[in-house]
Amino acid sequence: MRIYLYILSGITSALIGWSIGQFILSDLGWLQKFPELALFPCIGISLAVGIVITDIFLNNPTRFKRNFSRGIIPLSIAAGLGFLMGISAGGLVQILLNPELRNKLIIIPDEFVRIIGWILIGGAVGLAEGLTWRWRSIEAGDKWRFWQRLIISLSVSILTAFVAGIIFEFIRQQMGEMPITLKAWEDLIGFSLLGSLLGLVLSFSTSPSHLVALRAGAGFEYIENINMLQNQTPNNYPHIQKKLLPKLKFVSNLFADKIEEGLSIQLPAKGKVKIGSAQLKIIGNQKFGVNICIPGLPLHIADLDLAPNQTILVPNLKFFYRIEYQGDRLRESTPIQLKHNDLITFYAESGVYNGKKLFRFVYYNRFLDPQS
């Protein structure tokens, strides 16, 4: 369904941009001597905005008001980039196809000039999608992921536009001299092809990240001053011990260690994550403790065994009864394969940490709505 929606968005955006361009040229009578200066900016703006809108609403399908309020900056950036790259492409094509200049300069084939214009439009779409991701996803807080996404979006969009241009020019050559009725729709057919291919490719390159994570819920409510809590000792608060497992981190804050309600702990793709209350101890070159440390729990209450495409919750044989899965207390220590949106609750000794008796996580294996 995602693929079809992206393709439909690409085609629809191209049609809207082409229609607006025709309105400027035919109905308003503007820029008739320089048609590319009208068509290319309109196509660039429409495609860039259309792809960004599609990504926003597909990743947040149930939050229309929030999408509109948070989408103002990304859509403005997309429109600006679409206009700048579109007007640049239109101006370049107009200059290179100018008969007077072609007699004085090295002649560049018309097909190559048009392909350059398409590449610039594709670059506008990819640049808009990659740059605006910073405002659309909490995952973009990781600079490496942000630059990775930007480079991928830009490169695949440019490559797609290049391929679309070659395909269309090949079709034009094979068809020879087009009938007048069909030639009037030549640009529309070409830009529709460009939009559909951009939508197809970006539907894959921008697909939601499949990251395994635990989202903190009840029991992890914000406390302003940890050190003022009764019976509190240094580091005796819910936290992740990154010295034991450096790949363990928060999605939104790579440097924090305190677990708070609403934060998502990004888990490694494979390996074992230990949960309990054992503090980090270093003896010689050996490190001991748990990875997710919660006061009031047994020293070691459970493990998460992580492997590609699956996560297994392995309760401790001695303390399985202090774990709740999907609202039911465990009656045995049988390992459980977790699914997206599963609830896991750990019961703690009362009074150890601000009187909290339970700590709840939501398990995610993908971020369809990372900002929620």
C-alpha positions as a Python dict, from the first residue, in 0.01 Angstrom:
ca = {
    (1, 'M'): (0, 0, 0),
    (2, 'R'): (285, 240, 85),
    (3, 'I'): (441, 187, -258),
    (4, 'Y'): (114, 254, -439),
    (5, 'L'): (49, 571, -238),
    (6, 'Y'): (397, 705, -314),
    (7, 'I'): (358, 635, -686),
    (8, 'L'): (12, 795, -688),
    (9, 'S'): (151, 1094, -500),
    (10, 'G'): (433, 1134, -752),
    (11, 'I'): (199, 1119, -1051),
    (12, 'T'): (-59, 1348, -890),
    (13, 'S'): (205, 1603, -788),
    (14, 'A'): (346, 1607, -1142),
    (15, 'L'): (-2, 1658, -1286),
    (16, 'I'): (-75, 1943, -1045),
    (17, 'G'): (256, 2113, -1120),
    (18, 'W'): (208, 2077, -1495),
    (19, 'S'): (-149, 2212, -1471),
    (20, 'I'): (-36, 2518, -1275),
    (21, 'G'): (238, 2576, -1530),
    (22, 'Q'): (-13, 2558, -1816),
    (23, 'F'): (-241, 2799, -1632),
    (24, 'I'): (46, 3049, -1609),
    (25, 'L'): (139, 3005, -1976),
    (26, 'S'): (-204, 2973, -2139),
    (27, 'D'): (-459, 3145, -1918),
    (28, 'L'): (-244, 3423, -1772),
    (29, 'G'): (-26, 3455, -2079),
    (30, 'W'): (293, 3490, -1875),
    (31, 'L'): (638, 3368, -1983),
    (32, 'Q'): (514, 3231, -2315),
    (33, 'K'): (853, 3301, -2471),
    (34, 'F'): (1023, 3115, -2184),
    (35, 'P'): (792, 2819, -2106),
    (36, 'E'): (1053, 2627, -1909),
    (37, 'L'): (1070, 2912, -1655),
    (38, 'A'): (704, 2845, -1578),
    (39, 'L'): (685, 2466, -1605),
    (40, 'F'): (1003, 2360, -1423),
    (41, 'P'): (950, 2563, -1102),
    (42, 'C'): (588, 2450, -1080),
    (43, 'I'): (686, 2086, -1130),
    (44, 'G'): (974, 2118, -881),
    (45, 'I'): (759, 2275, -609),
    (46, 'S'): (471, 2032, -660),
    (47, 'L'): (686, 1717, -657),
    (48, 'A'): (897, 1825, -356),
    (49, 'V'): (593, 1927, -150),
    (50, 'G'): (393, 1621, -259),
    (51, 'I'): (661, 1371, -155),
    (52, 'V'): (715, 1541, 182),
    (53, 'I'): (339, 1552, 251),
    (54, 'T'): (311, 1182, 166),
    (55, 'D'): (590, 1090, 406),
    (56, 'I'): (445, 1305, 686),
    (57, 'F'): (96, 1159, 666),
    (58, 'L'): (201, 799, 609),
    (59, 'N'): (427, 806, 914),
    (60, 'N'): (161, 982, 1122),
    (61, 'P'): (-165, 851, 971),
    (62, 'T'): (-392, 930, 1269),
    (63, 'R'): (-272, 1278, 1368),
    (64, 'F'): (-394, 1522, 1105),
    (65, 'K'): (-392, 1837, 1323),
    (66, 'R'): (-42, 1763, 1449),
    (67, 'N'): (75, 1693, 1094),
    (68, 'F'): (-54, 2030, 975),
    (69, 'S'): (98, 2223, 1267),
    (70, 'R'): (437, 2050, 1249),
    (71, 'G'): (441, 2034, 870),
    (72, 'I'): (463, 2409, 810),
    (73, 'I'): (844, 2430, 829),
    (74, 'P'): (919, 2111, 627),
    (75, 'L'): (669, 2205, 356),
    (76, 'S'): (801, 2561, 336),
    (77, 'I'): (1155, 2430, 294),
    (78, 'A'): (1038, 2179, 31),
    (79, 'A'): (855, 2451, -162),
    (80, 'G'): (1156, 2683, -146),
    (81, 'L'): (1398, 2416, -267),
    (82, 'G'): (1156, 2309, -540),
    (83, 'F'): (1130, 2667, -665),
    (84, 'L'): (1504, 2740, -656),
    (85, 'M'): (1604, 2415, -826),
    (86, 'G'): (1311, 2439, -1067),
    (87, 'I'): (1389, 2795, -1175),
    (88, 'S'): (1756, 2698, -1212),
    (89, 'A'): (1664, 2398, -1426),
    (90, 'G'): (1423, 2603, -1637),
    (91, 'G'): (1672, 2883, -1684),
    (92, 'L'): (1952, 2642, -1777),
    (93, 'V'): (1735, 2457, -2030),
    (94, 'Q'): (1609, 2786, -2174),
    (95, 'I'): (1965, 2915, -2218),
    (96, 'L'): (2108, 2596, -2367),
    (97, 'L'): (1818, 2564, -2613),
    (98, 'N'): (1833, 2929, -2721),
    (99, 'P'): (1897, 2931, -3100),
    (100, 'E'): (2120, 3241, -3087),
    (101, 'L'): (2348, 3095, -2821),
    (102, 'R'): (2359, 2754, -2988),
    (103, 'N'): (2512, 2915, -3296),
    (104, 'K'): (2794, 3067, -3088),
    (105, 'L'): (2858, 2791, -2836),
    (106, 'I'): (2928, 2421, -2856),
    (107, 'I'): (2604, 2257, -2952),
    (108, 'I'): (2465, 2032, -2677),
    (109, 'P'): (2202, 1779, -2793),
    (110, 'D'): (1846, 1872, -2699),
    (111, 'E'): (1797, 1535, -2529),
    (112, 'F'): (2093, 1589, -2300),
    (113, 'V'): (1972, 1940, -2208),
    (114, 'R'): (1628, 1809, -2111),
    (115, 'I'): (1781, 1528, -1903),
    (116, 'I'): (1991, 1785, -1713),
    (117, 'G'): (1672, 1973, -1631),
    (118, 'W'): (1507, 1656, -1503),
    (119, 'I'): (1813, 1575, -1290),
    (120, 'L'): (1790, 1915, -1121),
    (121, 'I'): (1421, 1859, -1044),
    (122, 'G'): (1498, 1514, -905),
    (123, 'G'): (1773, 1669, -692),
    (124, 'A'): (1524, 1921, -554),
    (125, 'V'): (1288, 1641, -449),
    (126, 'G'): (1564, 1435, -285),
    (127, 'L'): (1717, 1735, -111),
    (128, 'A'): (1379, 1848, 19),
    (129, 'E'): (1293, 1501, 148),
    (130, 'G'): (1629, 1451, 318),
    (131, 'L'): (1664, 1797, 476),
    (132, 'T'): (1309, 1818, 610),
    (133, 'W'): (1341, 1477, 777),
    (134, 'R'): (1506, 1662, 1067),
    (135, 'W'): (1168, 1820, 1148),
    (136, 'R'): (969, 1502, 1086),
    (137, 'S'): (1147, 1238, 1292),
    (138, 'I'): (1300, 1214, 1635),
    (139, 'E'): (1541, 960, 1485),
    (140, 'A'): (1708, 1243, 1292),
    (141, 'G'): (1866, 1350, 1622),
    (142, 'D'): (2134, 1095, 1537),
    (143, 'K'): (2361, 1294, 1303),
    (144, 'W'): (2488, 981, 1133),
    (145, 'R'): (2132, 870, 1049),
    (146, 'F'): (2041, 1220, 931),
    (147, 'W'): (2333, 1244, 689),
    (148, 'Q'): (2280, 887, 576),
    (149, 'R'): (1916, 959, 491),
    (150, 'L'): (2000, 1291, 322),
    (151, 'I'): (2268, 1135, 102),
    (152, 'I'): (2047, 838, 12),
    (153, 'S'): (1743, 1055, -71),
    (154, 'L'): (1948, 1296, -282),
    (155, 'S'): (2146, 1031, -469),
    (156, 'V'): (1853, 801, -550),
    (157, 'S'): (1638, 1095, -661),
    (158, 'I'): (1907, 1224, -897),
    (159, 'L'): (1970, 875, -1034),
    (160, 'T'): (1596, 815, -1078),
    (161, 'A'): (1551, 1143, -1264),
    (162, 'F'): (1843, 1054, -1488),
    (163, 'V'): (1695, 711, -1567),
    (164, 'A'): (1348, 862, -1623),
    (165, 'G'): (1497, 1115, -1864),
    (166, 'I'): (1678, 844, -2062),
    (167, 'I'): (1364, 627, -2079),
    (168, 'F'): (1150, 914, -2200),
    (169, 'E'): (1401, 1031, -2459),
    (170, 'F'): (1433, 672, -2584),
    (171, 'I'): (1054, 648, -2617),
    (172, 'R'): (1044, 978, -2806),
    (173, 'Q'): (1305, 856, -3053),
    (174, 'Q'): (1127, 525, -3106),
    (175, 'M'): (797, 699, -3174),
    (176, 'G'): (956, 936, -3423),
    (177, 'E'): (747, 1235, -3522),
    (178, 'M'): (454, 1249, -3282),
    (179, 'P'): (105, 1350, -3396),
    (180, 'I'): (16, 1708, -3306),
    (181, 'T'): (-252, 1591, -3062),
    (182, 'L'): (-5, 1372, -2875),
    (183, 'K'): (282, 1621, -2888),
    (184, 'A'): (73, 1870, -2693),
    (185, 'W'): (74, 1622, -2404),
    (186, 'E'): (439, 1526, -2436),
    (187, 'D'): (556, 1718, -2129),
    (188, 'L'): (266, 1587, -1922),
    (189, 'I'): (351, 1226, -2007),
    (190, 'G'): (720, 1282, -1934),
    (191, 'F'): (669, 1453, -1599),
    (192, 'S'): (414, 1188, -1497),
    (193, 'L'): (679, 925, -1569),
    (194, 'L'): (930, 1123, -1360),
    (195, 'G'): (684, 1159, -1070),
    (196, 'S'): (586, 792, -1069),
    (197, 'L'): (948, 671, -1069),
    (198, 'L'): (1047, 916, -795),
    (199, 'G'): (754, 798, -585),
    (200, 'L'): (844, 433, -643),
    (201, 'V'): (1210, 471, -549),
    (202, 'L'): (1153, 700, -249),
    (203, 'S'): (889, 464, -111),
    (204, 'F'): (1172, 216, -54),
    (205, 'S'): (1458, 451, 41),
    (206, 'T'): (1244, 642, 295),
    (207, 'S'): (1061, 342, 440),
    (208, 'P'): (1019, 358, 820),
    (209, 'S'): (1322, 256, 1020),
    (210, 'H'): (1295, -90, 1171),
    (211, 'L'): (1462, -22, 1504),
    (212, 'V'): (1410, -238, 1809),
    (213, 'A'): (1328, -20, 2109),
    (214, 'L'): (1172, -8, 2454),
    (215, 'R'): (958, 300, 2519),
    (216, 'A'): (939, 399, 2886),
    (217, 'G'): (591, 432, 3035),
    (218, 'A'): (441, 419, 3383),
    (219, 'G'): (689, 431, 3671),
    (220, 'F'): (935, 649, 3481),
    (221, 'E'): (758, 980, 3537),
    (222, 'Y'): (984, 1284, 3542),
    (223, 'I'): (1140, 1375, 3878),
    (224, 'E'): (1312, 1711, 3892),
    (225, 'N'): (1581, 1638, 4151),
    (226, 'I'): (1691, 1275, 4171),
    (227, 'N'): (1936, 1339, 4457),
    (228, 'M'): (1658, 1468, 4686),
    (229, 'L'): (1472, 1135, 4687),
    (230, 'Q'): (1461, 946, 5014),
    (231, 'N'): (1708, 656, 5046),
    (232, 'Q'): (1867, 764, 4720),
    (233, 'T'): (2231, 687, 4643),
    (234, 'P'): (2436, 803, 4345),
    (235, 'N'): (2322, 643, 4016),
    (236, 'N'): (2043, 456, 4198),
    (237, 'Y'): (1773, 570, 3957),
    (238, 'P'): (1638, 412, 3638),
    (239, 'H'): (1916, 438, 3384),
    (240, 'I'): (2098, 259, 3107),
    (241, 'Q'): (2459, 152, 3167),
    (242, 'K'): (2624, 230, 2834),
    (243, 'K'): (2969, 128, 2955),
    (244, 'L'): (2849, -232, 2950),
    (245, 'L'): (2680, -202, 2609),
    (246, 'P'): (2776, 111, 2409),
    (247, 'K'): (2514, 41, 2142),
    (248, 'L'): (2239, 91, 2400),
    (249, 'K'): (2117, 451, 2370),
    (250, 'F'): (1812, 676, 2361),
    (251, 'V'): (1673, 758, 2020),
    (252, 'S'): (1624, 1128, 2096),
    (253, 'N'): (1924, 1191, 2323),
    (254, 'L'): (2244, 1002, 2255),
    (255, 'F'): (2422, 1124, 2568),
    (256, 'A'): (2158, 1084, 2841),
    (257, 'D'): (2142, 782, 3071),
    (258, 'K'): (1833, 847, 3286),
    (259, 'I'): (1519, 661, 3177),
    (260, 'E'): (1215, 890, 3169),
    (261, 'E'): (857, 844, 3056),
    (262, 'G'): (822, 886, 2680),
    (263, 'L'): (1185, 817, 2595),
    (264, 'S'): (1270, 524, 2369),
    (265, 'I'): (1573, 308, 2438),
    (266, 'Q'): (1717, 191, 2108),
    (267, 'L'): (1832, -168, 2139),
    (268, 'P'): (2111, -329, 1934),
    (269, 'A'): (2014, -542, 1635),
    (270, 'K'): (2157, -852, 1799),
    (271, 'G'): (2301, -960, 2132),
    (272, 'K'): (2172, -973, 2489),
    (273, 'V'): (2037, -694, 2709),
    (274, 'K'): (2020, -761, 3083),
    (275, 'I'): (1752, -601, 3301),
    (276, 'G'): (1766, -569, 3680),
    (277, 'S'): (1907, -348, 3954),
    (278, 'A'): (2273, -454, 3963),
    (279, 'Q'): (2500, -149, 3946),
    (280, 'L'): (2804, -140, 3723),
    (281, 'K'): (3116, -288, 3882),
    (282, 'I'): (3459, -305, 3721),
    (283, 'I'): (3699, -568, 3853),
    (284, 'G'): (4025, -568, 3666),
    (285, 'N'): (3936, -574, 3298),
    (286, 'Q'): (3593, -728, 3363),
    (287, 'K'): (3266, -532, 3380),
    (288, 'F'): (2968, -663, 3575),
    (289, 'G'): (2609, -543, 3610),
    (290, 'V'): (2294, -510, 3401),
    (291, 'N'): (2233, -295, 3094),
    (292, 'I'): (1897, -150, 3201),
    (293, 'C'): (1918, -71, 3572),
    (294, 'I'): (1597, -7, 3770),
    (295, 'P'): (1601, 35, 4152),
    (296, 'G'): (1383, -208, 4346),
    (297, 'L'): (1407, -492, 4098),
    (298, 'P'): (1608, -808, 4167),
    (299, 'L'): (1972, -779, 4068),
    (300, 'H'): (1887, -969, 3747),
    (301, 'I'): (1521, -1014, 3655),
    (302, 'A'): (1525, -1085, 3281),
    (303, 'D'): (1715, -1079, 2953),
    (304, 'L'): (1625, -960, 2605),
    (305, 'D'): (1781, -1192, 2348),
    (306, 'L'): (1803, -992, 2027),
    (307, 'A'): (1846, -1135, 1679),
    (308, 'P'): (1748, -1010, 1333),
    (309, 'N'): (1367, -1002, 1306),
    (310, 'Q'): (1300, -1130, 1658),
    (311, 'T'): (1336, -1039, 2025),
    (312, 'I'): (1292, -1295, 2303),
    (313, 'L'): (1209, -1198, 2663),
    (314, 'V'): (1380, -1452, 2890),
    (315, 'P'): (1263, -1421, 3254),
    (316, 'N'): (1493, -1518, 3540),
    (317, 'L'): (1386, -1856, 3681),
    (318, 'K'): (1376, -1711, 4034),
    (319, 'F'): (1184, -1391, 3964),
    (320, 'F'): (950, -1455, 3669),
    (321, 'Y'): (645, -1383, 3891),
    (322, 'R'): (753, -1017, 3916),
    (323, 'I'): (709, -971, 3542),
    (324, 'E'): (381, -888, 3368),
    (325, 'Y'): (329, -943, 2995),
    (326, 'Q'): (34, -782, 2818),
    (327, 'G'): (-138, -721, 3151),
    (328, 'D'): (-99, -1075, 3290),
    (329, 'R'): (150, -1187, 3554),
    (330, 'L'): (380, -1462, 3435),
    (331, 'R'): (318, -1804, 3592),
    (332, 'E'): (627, -1966, 3450),
    (333, 'S'): (966, -1867, 3314),
    (334, 'T'): (897, -1972, 2954),
    (335, 'P'): (1069, -1734, 2705),
    (336, 'I'): (833, -1502, 2516),
    (337, 'Q'): (880, -1377, 2161),
    (338, 'L'): (786, -1010, 2166),
    (339, 'K'): (570, -840, 1904),
    (340, 'H'): (534, -477, 1810),
    (341, 'N'): (344, -276, 2075),
    (342, 'D'): (369, -542, 2348),
    (343, 'L'): (353, -421, 2710),
    (344, 'I'): (613, -545, 2961),
    (345, 'T'): (585, -454, 3329),
    (346, 'F'): (840, -516, 3604),
    (347, 'Y'): (730, -507, 3971),
    (348, 'A'): (972, -348, 4218),
    (349, 'E'): (1002, -333, 4595),
    (350, 'S'): (795, -41, 4721),
    (351, 'G'): (980, 267, 4841),
    (352, 'V'): (1317, 199, 4681),
    (353, 'Y'): (1267, 458, 4410),
    (354, 'N'): (1016, 730, 4498),
    (355, 'G'): (759, 472, 4611),
    (356, 'K'): (724, 324, 4262),
    (357, 'K'): (591, -32, 4255),
    (358, 'L'): (598, -101, 3883),
    (359, 'F'): (789, 5, 3573),
    (360, 'R'): (632, -44, 3231),
    (361, 'F'): (784, -55, 2883),
    (362, 'V'): (628, -71, 2538),
    (363, 'Y'): (825, -283, 2293),
    (364, 'Y'): (868, -152, 1938),
    (365, 'N'): (1030, -320, 1641),
    (366, 'R'): (970, -29, 1406),
    (367, 'F'): (919, 347, 1426),
    (368, 'L'): (610, 415, 1219),
    (369, 'D'): (538, 719, 1429),
    (370, 'P'): (871, 818, 1585),
    (371, 'Q'): (755, 1164, 1699),
    (372, 'S'): (452, 1035, 1891),
}
